[in-house]
Amino acid sequence: MRPDEYILAVLSPEERLDAALRVAREAFKGATLTVEEVEAAVRRVRRRRYAPSARSRSVVLDTNALVSAFAFGGIPARVAEDVVAQHNLAAQPPRLAHAP
């Protein structure tokens, strides 16, 4: 974790908002922006940030889906076959470990 992420993580939501407003106030000191200009900039950023993209598409197959695919076939099997055929696979290590 980067130090700046840690600092933000320990602040309450109110403290984070206050810090963001202080930074913005300092950054735009002396600027003559109108509300319309700020709203237009926010819309442009959101459009870019949340625009659908082929690169951002992902498929998650959890253990239950894979077990169903192998045990029962049908739709789960077709989905698993499609994922294997058309996408790069990445496996994650287990997040929870069972005690021996």
Number of C-alpha atoms within 10 A of each C-alpha: 5 6 8 8 9 10 10 13 11 10 12 10 11 9 12 15 12 12 14 12 12 11 12 11 12 10 10 10 9 8 8 8 9 9 9 9 11 11 11 12 12 11 12 11 12 11 11 9 9 8 10 10 7 7 6 7 7 9 10 10 13 8 9 9 16 16 14 15 18 12 11 11 14 11 12 19 18 12 17 18 12 11 16 11 10 8 10 8 10 7 7 5 7 7 5 6 7 5 4 3
